[in-house]
Amino acid sequence: MSQATTPEFDYELDFVTGQPYPIWEQARHECPVFQSHSGTMGFTDRPMFSVTTFADVEAVLRDGQRFSSSINAEHIGQYMGELILAMDGQEHRSYRNLVAHAFRASALERWDETLVRPTINRLLDDIAPLGRADLVAAITSKYPVQVICGLVGVPLEDSAQFHQWSEQINTGPLHPEVGMAASRAMRDYLAPIVEDRRAHPRGDLISDLVHAEIDGEHLTDEKIYGFLRLLLPAGAETTFRVMGNALTALVTHPELLDRVRADRSLLPAVIEETLRWETSVTQVSRVAAADTEVGGCPIPKGAAISVITGSADRDEARYDHADEFDLDRPAQNHLAFGTGQHQCLGMHLARLELRVGLDLIVTRLPNLRLDPDEPPPVIAGLAFRGPLSLPVRFDPS
């Protein structure tokens, strides 16, 4: 076996502005599994290894026996509570089966006309007459969180507050006091809604959760709040960033945007290539359940593993010219939603929101283009990636 080594290159990147792809590329060539600084992921009591190639990342994610998700309970679980991301085996299968029906592609289609489309149209109504806007501030930062709030049954006027709590919970390991305060505030807010749906069920997700059963047992309150604390940040934060990444790809490649204007059947390809090229969440956590190895490198029991899906989806061994956005790339599975038993439950919802949102943005903002008077958008970040702003112009309508 070769030894996993501490890399000679510097991995100290800024969480918000970092550009990790060059480092990951170097790692894939020099040391595909390397020992990294556990403190960067919130683990200070154990060694940590980063996995960078497509083959190794896929193998780790598919092997829930050797590589457990339980580490998420002590990491992000501190802020989200009891969550499905930290469960393994039968407990995970039972819990996932209970909530998965609400996220099937066929089940989500009913939300297209009643929630998803009205939400994006309402946001576009505000900017269409103006001729210029920051698409992050005006659209992408609001649209997915408003959809999630609609699914859950949270009033629209409180969606901005939920967006703030979601960001603070997601970055809890970096700012623990802020993350814990947001976690408590979200639970306090949701408690009366949960109790109301227990007594008066409606057609929303909270009603489904409080009345769902596993072997005759209802979900505990802690599992309900854990799922909601996961759903709101996961459903809102990830889609808002990846939508910004897709729009950045289009407005910085006007010839691609022209093709999409002329042929909307290209939108699924735009979405899948964006997810591969610039996914919004670049890594997930696992822990070695026993002494093992990855890619020939020994990993001791209890070691934390940063599974870098963002690196895997740029692996030149799998994708030609992997760093480029290529709308004509042959269809190939990517790992933006993970794989194996913990593959993202919300992937069909994300694809629905992206398809509807991008279609209506291109339709309702004619002659969409970069604003020449503003700095061009930059996709940045280490674990979460997206543009902080996306200034554009269009013909007022």
C-alpha distance (Angstrom), angle and dihedral (degrees) to the residues before:
residue distance angle dihedral
M1 . . .
S2 3.78 . .
Q3 3.76 117.3 .
A4 3.77 123.2 -110.8
T5 3.77 105.2 -126.0
T6 3.74 139.0 -165.5
P7 3.81 102.3 -100.5
E8 3.78 122.1 -114.9
F9 3.79 90.3 -134.9
D10 3.80 123.0 84.7
Y11 3.80 114.9 -103.0
E12 3.80 96.8 179.7
L13 3.81 99.3 116.6
D14 3.78 128.5 164.2
F15 3.81 109.6 -102.3
V16 3.82 94.2 -135.6
T17 3.81 104.7 30.6
G18 3.82 101.9 26.5
Q19 3.81 122.7 127.4
P20 3.82 104.4 -154.4
Y21 3.81 101.8 168.4
P22 3.84 96.7 91.0
I23 3.82 90.4 51.0
W24 3.81 92.3 47.8
E25 3.81 90.2 49.6
Q26 3.79 90.3 52.5
A27 3.79 90.1 47.8
R28 3.82 93.0 51.7
H29 3.82 88.8 56.7
E30 3.81 100.8 37.3
C31 3.81 107.1 29.2
P32 3.83 114.6 -5.7
V33 3.83 92.1 -171.6
F34 3.79 111.1 40.0
Q35 3.77 136.7 169.3
S36 3.78 110.0 -111.7
H37 3.79 139.4 -178.4
S38 3.80 108.1 -73.4
G39 3.79 91.5 -159.4
T40 3.79 91.2 70.8
M41 3.82 89.7 68.1
G42 3.80 96.4 39.3
F43 3.84 96.3 -98.3
T44 3.78 114.4 119.8
D45 3.81 101.3 156.5
R46 3.80 101.4 65.2
P47 3.80 143.8 37.0
M48 3.79 115.9 -90.0
F49 3.79 130.4 -151.5
S50 3.80 129.5 -165.7
V51 3.82 121.3 -145.0
T52 3.80 116.3 -156.1
T53 3.85 114.9 169.4
F54 3.80 125.4 85.9
A55 3.81 94.1 -123.3
D56 3.81 94.3 49.9
V57 3.82 95.1 42.0
E58 3.81 91.3 50.2
A59 3.81 91.6 47.7
V60 3.82 93.0 51.6
L61 3.81 93.8 47.3
R62 3.81 92.4 48.9
D63 3.81 94.8 49.8
G64 3.80 107.3 72.7
Q65 3.81 91.1 164.2
R66 3.80 96.7 63.4
F67 3.80 97.3 27.6
S68 3.78 113.3 46.3
S69 3.81 127.6 -161.5
S70 3.79 91.5 -149.0
I71 3.80 91.1 102.5
N72 3.81 88.3 74.8
A73 3.81 88.6 70.9
E74 3.81 91.8 65.9
H75 3.81 94.6 37.9
I76 3.81 115.6 42.1
G77 3.81 90.6 -3.0
Q78 3.79 89.5 77.1
Y79 3.79 87.2 69.3
M80 3.80 101.9 31.7
G81 3.81 100.3 40.1
E82 3.82 123.5 -144.5
L83 3.77 103.0 3.2
I84 3.76 138.3 176.7
L85 3.83 91.3 -126.1
A86 3.80 89.7 70.0
M87 3.83 97.5 48.8
D88 3.78 127.7 97.2
G89 3.78 137.3 -172.4
Q90 3.79 122.6 -3.3
E91 3.81 94.7 -8.5
H92 3.78 89.7 57.5
R93 3.81 94.0 45.0
S94 3.81 92.9 50.7
Y95 3.80 94.4 46.9
R96 3.78 93.9 44.0
N97 3.80 92.9 49.1
L98 3.78 89.2 52.6
V99 3.81 95.4 56.1
A100 3.81 100.6 26.9
H101 3.82 96.4 81.6
A102 3.80 90.4 68.3
F103 3.81 90.7 57.1
R104 3.80 101.1 47.9
A105 3.80 112.7 123.6
S106 3.81 91.0 -119.0
A107 3.83 92.0 50.8
L108 3.79 92.1 50.1
E109 3.80 96.2 53.5
R110 3.82 89.9 78.6
W111 3.80 88.0 65.2
D112 3.83 93.2 55.6
E113 3.81 97.8 82.0
T114 3.81 98.1 25.4
L115 3.82 101.5 45.8
V116 3.82 118.7 -2.7
R117 3.82 99.3 50.6
P118 3.85 95.6 41.3
T119 3.81 90.2 49.6
I120 3.81 96.6 54.3
N121 3.81 92.1 40.3
R122 3.79 91.4 53.1
L123 3.82 90.9 52.8
L124 3.81 91.8 46.3
D125 3.82 90.4 50.4
D126 3.82 87.7 65.3
I127 3.80 96.5 54.8
A128 3.84 106.4 26.2
P129 3.84 93.9 87.9
L130 3.82 93.5 48.1
G131 3.80 102.4 68.9
R132 3.80 93.3 -143.0
A133 3.80 137.2 50.5
D134 3.78 146.3 150.8
L135 3.80 100.5 -108.2
V136 3.81 92.5 -157.1
A137 3.80 94.6 54.2
A138 3.80 95.8 37.4
I139 3.81 104.0 35.5
T140 3.80 123.6 2.2
S141 3.82 97.7 46.3
K142 3.82 90.8 52.0
Y143 3.80 107.1 33.3
P144 3.84 104.3 67.6
V145 3.81 95.0 40.0
Q146 3.81 90.5 50.7
V147 3.82 89.6 50.7
I148 3.81 91.6 49.9
C149 3.80 91.2 47.4
G150 3.81 88.6 51.6
L151 3.80 91.3 50.3
V152 3.78 92.3 49.1
G153 3.79 96.4 41.5
V154 3.81 99.5 -111.8
P155 3.82 114.3 146.5
L156 3.80 113.7 -101.2
E157 3.80 93.2 -125.8
D158 3.82 89.6 64.9
S159 3.81 95.9 51.6
A160 3.82 94.1 98.7
Q161 3.80 89.8 55.5
F162 3.79 89.7 50.6
H163 3.79 90.5 50.2
Q164 3.82 89.2 55.4
W165 3.80 93.5 46.7
S166 3.81 90.1 46.9
E167 3.80 93.0 54.8
Q168 3.81 91.4 46.4
I169 3.82 92.9 49.9
N170 3.82 92.1 46.4
T171 3.81 91.4 53.2
G172 3.81 94.3 39.1
P173 3.83 93.7 120.0
L174 3.81 88.6 60.4
H175 3.82 95.5 45.3
P176 3.83 106.8 21.8
E177 3.82 99.2 178.5
V178 3.81 92.8 49.3
G179 3.81 91.2 45.2
M180 3.81 93.5 50.6
A181 3.81 92.2 47.1
A182 3.81 90.6 51.9
S183 3.81 90.8 47.8
R184 3.81 92.0 52.9
A185 3.81 92.5 44.4
M186 3.82 92.2 51.6
R187 3.80 91.8 50.1
D188 3.81 92.6 47.3
Y189 3.79 89.8 50.8
L190 3.81 94.7 47.1
A191 3.83 96.9 44.5
P192 3.83 97.5 82.8
I193 3.84 90.6 44.2
V194 3.82 90.9 52.1
E195 3.81 91.2 48.5
D196 3.80 91.5 47.9
R197 3.83 92.2 51.6
R198 3.79 89.8 47.9
A199 3.79 89.1 59.6
H200 3.82 98.6 29.9
P201 3.83 111.6 26.5
R202 3.80 118.3 -158.9
G203 3.79 133.8 -178.7
D204 3.80 95.4 -82.5
L205 3.79 133.6 104.4
I206 3.81 96.6 -103.7
S207 3.81 89.1 57.5
D208 3.81 89.0 51.6
L209 3.81 91.9 49.8
V210 3.80 98.6 48.1
H211 3.81 93.3 47.5
A212 3.83 98.0 40.6
E213 3.80 118.0 109.7
I214 3.81 137.0 -154.9
D215 3.83 111.8 -162.2
G216 3.78 89.3 -22.2
E217 3.81 93.2 -49.4
H218 3.79 123.4 114.9
L219 3.79 120.9 -137.1
T220 3.80 113.7 -89.5
D221 3.79 117.2 -113.9
E222 3.80 89.7 -110.4
K223 3.81 91.6 56.6
I224 3.82 91.0 46.7
Y225 3.81 93.0 51.1
G226 3.81 90.7 41.2
F227 3.80 90.7 55.2
L228 3.81 92.8 46.6
R229 3.82 92.2 47.5
L230 3.81 87.7 52.2
L231 3.80 96.4 42.4
L232 3.79 97.4 52.0
P233 3.83 97.0 51.0
A234 3.82 94.4 35.0
G235 3.79 95.3 45.9
A236 3.78 96.5 41.1
E237 3.80 106.5 33.6
T238 3.79 99.3 43.4
T239 3.80 97.6 46.3
F240 3.80 93.7 44.1
R241 3.80 90.9 55.7
V242 3.79 97.2 43.3
M243 3.81 90.5 48.4
G244 3.80 88.3 54.5
N245 3.79 88.6 49.9
A246 3.82 91.9 52.0
L247 3.80 92.2 48.9
T248 3.81 90.4 47.1
A249 3.80 89.8 53.6
L250 3.81 91.5 50.6
V251 3.81 100.3 44.4
T252 3.80 92.5 44.4
H253 3.83 89.8 50.5
P254 3.84 102.2 47.0
E255 3.80 91.8 177.5
L256 3.82 89.3 60.6
L257 3.79 91.4 47.4
D258 3.82 89.0 52.3
R259 3.79 89.8 53.3
V260 3.80 92.0 50.6
R261 3.82 91.5 47.9
A262 3.78 88.9 55.0
D263 3.82 96.8 41.6
R264 3.80 120.5 27.5
S265 3.79 91.0 -176.6
L266 3.83 84.2 81.1
L267 3.82 91.7 68.5
P268 3.83 95.7 89.8
A269 3.81 88.6 54.1
V270 3.82 90.3 48.8
I271 3.80 90.1 51.8
E272 3.81 96.6 47.4
E273 3.80 93.4 44.8
T274 3.82 90.6 49.2
L275 3.80 90.7 50.5
R276 3.81 89.4 52.2
W277 3.80 98.3 39.6
E278 3.82 100.6 40.5
T279 3.78 112.3 7.2
S280 3.81 115.6 -178.3
V281 3.84 96.7 -128.8
T282 3.79 112.9 43.5
Q283 3.81 103.2 -174.7
V284 3.79 145.4 24.4
S285 3.80 131.6 -160.6
R286 3.79 131.1 -115.8
V287 3.82 134.7 164.9
A288 3.79 127.2 -141.1
A289 3.80 107.6 -110.6
A290 3.83 91.1 -162.1
D291 3.77 139.2 0.9
T292 3.78 103.4 -65.2
E293 3.78 144.2 140.4
V294 3.79 138.5 -117.0
G295 3.78 121.5 -159.5
G296 3.82 90.1 -11.2
C297 3.81 93.3 -53.5
P298 3.82 118.5 118.7
I299 3.82 116.7 -120.0
P300 3.83 117.5 -167.8
K301 3.80 122.2 -135.2
G302 3.81 110.9 -88.5
A303 3.80 95.3 24.3
A304 3.79 116.5 139.4
I305 3.79 115.7 -122.0
S306 3.78 124.0 -154.9
V307 3.80 104.2 -154.7
I308 3.79 103.1 -157.1
T309 3.80 105.3 -154.2
G310 3.81 89.7 169.6
S311 3.79 89.6 62.2
A312 3.81 92.8 43.7
D313 3.79 91.0 55.6
R314 3.82 90.4 54.8
D315 3.81 93.8 47.6
E316 3.80 108.1 136.2
A317 3.81 89.3 -154.2
R318 3.82 87.5 68.9
Y319 3.82 105.5 26.5
D320 3.79 129.0 43.4
H321 3.85 114.1 -129.1
A322 3.80 85.3 0.2
D323 3.82 96.3 -177.3
E324 3.80 92.9 59.9
F325 3.80 127.6 87.1
D326 3.80 102.6 -123.1
L327 3.78 117.7 -178.8
D328 3.81 90.7 -170.7
R329 3.80 96.0 52.0
P330 3.84 110.8 136.0
A331 3.82 110.7 -103.2
Q332 3.80 111.3 -91.8
N333 3.78 130.9 158.8
H334 3.81 115.7 -98.2
L335 3.80 130.0 -165.5
A336 3.81 101.1 -128.0
F337 3.82 89.1 116.2
G338 3.79 93.2 36.5
T339 3.80 121.7 -125.2
G340 3.77 138.3 -117.0
Q341 3.80 125.1 43.8
H342 3.80 94.4 -26.3
Q343 3.80 96.9 50.9
C344 3.80 107.5 147.2
L345 3.81 112.8 -80.4
G346 3.79 90.5 -155.7
M347 3.80 98.3 55.9
H348 3.82 94.6 105.6
L349 3.80 91.0 49.0
A350 3.81 91.1 48.9
R351 3.81 91.9 50.6
L352 3.81 91.1 47.6
E353 3.82 92.3 50.7
L354 3.80 92.2 46.0
R355 3.80 94.3 47.7
V356 3.81 94.8 48.0
G357 3.81 94.6 38.9
L358 3.80 97.6 48.8
D359 3.81 91.6 44.4
L360 3.80 93.4 53.3
I361 3.81 94.6 42.3
V362 3.81 91.1 54.6
T363 3.82 90.8 44.2
R364 3.79 99.3 45.5
L365 3.81 99.5 38.2
P366 3.84 102.5 58.0
N367 3.79 117.9 -158.9
L368 3.82 91.0 13.3
R369 3.81 110.4 -168.7
L370 3.79 143.0 149.1
D371 3.81 116.1 -74.2
P372 3.83 103.7 -112.1
D373 3.81 91.6 -155.3
E374 3.80 94.8 58.1
P375 3.83 132.9 64.4
P376 3.81 112.4 -91.0
P377 3.82 116.6 -104.1
V378 3.81 118.9 -90.7
I379 3.81 123.4 -157.4
A380 3.79 105.8 -143.8
G381 3.79 143.3 158.9
L382 3.79 140.9 92.7
A383 3.83 107.1 -123.4
F384 3.84 97.6 6.7
R385 3.80 117.8 38.0
G386 3.79 132.5 -166.5
P387 3.80 142.6 108.3
L388 3.81 117.1 -76.7
S389 3.81 89.8 -147.8
L390 3.80 136.8 9.2
P391 3.82 110.5 -166.4
V392 3.81 112.6 -167.0
R393 3.78 141.9 164.4
F394 3.80 129.1 -144.9
D395 3.78 139.4 164.1
P396 3.82 109.8 -77.7
S397 3.78 112.9 -112.8
